[in-house]
Amino acid sequence: MSAHLVRIAIDGSEPELGAPQADRVIAGNPTFRTWNVEEADGGLFAGVWEATPGKWRISYDEWEFCHVLDGVSVIEEEGGVAQTVRAGDSFVIRPGFRGTWEVVETTRKEYVIRA
């Protein structure tokens, strides 16, 4: 096994369970599962995140690259246009993003976050 090559693999590992803060939930009862595979000095994280249907307010102070593996979500920036993302889509959310995330179909994504 390489000390410098880390596969984003979650088979056999236990996820961290979570949910959006109750005061951010707009609809449904969304829950999260997160497999944080890599954590490096300086606030760099990589792994897999999954959420069940629901809608909540989001606020980003960090930079995040996402690649959707499964499902359908709608992300809308305050004052912006709603964008639907689905399996195969990749995108970046920049610091300062404020809006909503709605999971229409359970969504699983790979992520890289730079805090």
C-alpha positions as CSV (number, residue, x, y, z in Angstrom):
1,M,0.0,0.0,0.0
2,S,1.3,3.4,-1.0
3,A,1.9,6.1,1.6
4,H,1.2,8.7,-1.0
5,L,-1.8,7.3,-2.9
6,V,-5.1,7.0,-1.0
7,R,-8.1,5.5,-2.7
8,I,-11.5,6.9,-1.9
9,A,-12.9,3.6,-0.9
10,I,-15.5,3.2,1.8
11,D,-16.2,-0.6,1.7
12,G,-16.0,-2.0,5.2
13,S,-15.7,1.4,7.0
14,E,-18.3,2.9,9.3
15,P,-19.7,6.3,8.3
16,E,-20.1,9.2,10.6
17,L,-23.8,9.8,11.0
18,G,-25.4,13.3,11.0
19,A,-28.1,15.7,9.9
20,P,-28.4,19.4,9.2
21,Q,-29.0,21.5,12.3
22,A,-32.8,21.5,13.1
23,D,-33.1,25.3,12.6
24,R,-31.8,24.9,9.0
25,V,-34.2,22.2,7.9
26,I,-36.9,23.5,5.5
27,A,-38.6,20.2,4.5
28,G,-38.3,16.5,5.2
29,N,-36.0,14.7,7.7
30,P,-32.7,14.5,5.9
31,T,-29.9,12.5,7.4
32,F,-26.2,12.3,6.4
33,R,-23.6,9.6,6.2
34,T,-20.0,10.7,5.8
35,W,-16.9,8.7,5.2
36,N,-13.9,11.1,5.6
37,V,-11.1,9.1,3.9
38,E,-8.4,11.8,4.0
39,E,-7.6,14.6,6.4
40,A,-4.5,16.6,5.9
41,D,-2.9,19.5,7.8
42,G,-4.2,22.9,6.8
43,G,-7.8,21.9,6.6
44,L,-8.0,19.6,3.6
45,F,-10.6,16.8,3.6
46,A,-11.7,14.2,1.1
47,G,-14.2,11.4,1.1
48,V,-17.8,10.4,0.4
49,W,-21.0,12.0,1.7
50,E,-24.5,10.8,1.3
51,A,-27.8,12.5,2.2
52,T,-31.4,11.3,2.2
53,P,-34.3,13.4,0.9
54,G,-35.1,16.8,2.4
55,K,-34.2,20.5,2.0
56,W,-32.1,22.7,4.3
57,R,-30.3,26.0,4.3
58,I,-26.5,25.9,3.6
59,S,-23.7,28.4,4.2
60,Y,-20.2,27.7,3.0
61,D,-17.0,29.2,4.5
62,E,-14.8,26.7,2.8
63,W,-14.1,25.7,-0.9
64,E,-15.5,22.3,-2.0
65,F,-15.2,20.2,-5.1
66,C,-18.0,17.7,-5.5
67,H,-18.6,14.8,-7.9
68,V,-22.1,13.2,-7.7
69,L,-22.0,9.4,-7.8
70,D,-25.7,8.8,-7.3
71,G,-29.0,10.5,-6.9
72,V,-30.5,13.9,-7.7
73,S,-30.2,17.2,-5.7
74,V,-31.2,20.8,-6.4
75,I,-28.8,23.5,-5.1
76,E,-29.9,27.1,-5.1
77,E,-27.9,30.2,-4.2
78,E,-29.7,33.1,-2.5
79,G,-30.9,35.3,-5.3
80,G,-29.8,32.8,-7.9
81,V,-31.1,30.1,-10.1
82,A,-31.8,26.6,-8.9
83,Q,-29.3,24.0,-10.4
84,T,-30.1,20.3,-10.5
85,V,-27.1,18.0,-10.1
86,R,-27.2,14.3,-10.7
87,A,-24.9,11.3,-11.1
88,G,-21.9,12.2,-13.2
89,D,-22.0,15.9,-12.5
90,S,-19.0,17.7,-10.9
91,F,-19.0,21.2,-9.5
92,V,-17.3,23.6,-7.1
93,I,-18.9,25.5,-4.2
94,R,-16.9,28.6,-3.3
95,P,-16.6,30.3,0.1
96,G,-19.4,32.7,0.7
97,F,-22.1,30.5,-0.9
98,R,-25.5,30.9,0.9
99,G,-28.6,29.1,-0.2
100,T,-30.4,25.8,0.0
101,W,-29.6,22.1,-0.8
102,E,-32.6,19.9,-1.6
103,V,-32.0,16.1,-2.0
104,V,-34.7,14.9,-4.3
105,E,-33.3,11.3,-4.5
106,T,-30.8,10.1,-2.0
107,T,-27.5,11.7,-3.2
108,R,-24.0,10.4,-2.8
109,K,-21.0,12.5,-3.7
110,E,-17.2,12.4,-3.5
111,Y,-15.8,15.6,-2.1
112,V,-12.6,17.5,-1.5
113,I,-12.8,20.4,1.0
114,R,-10.2,23.1,1.6
115,A,-11.1,25.0,4.8
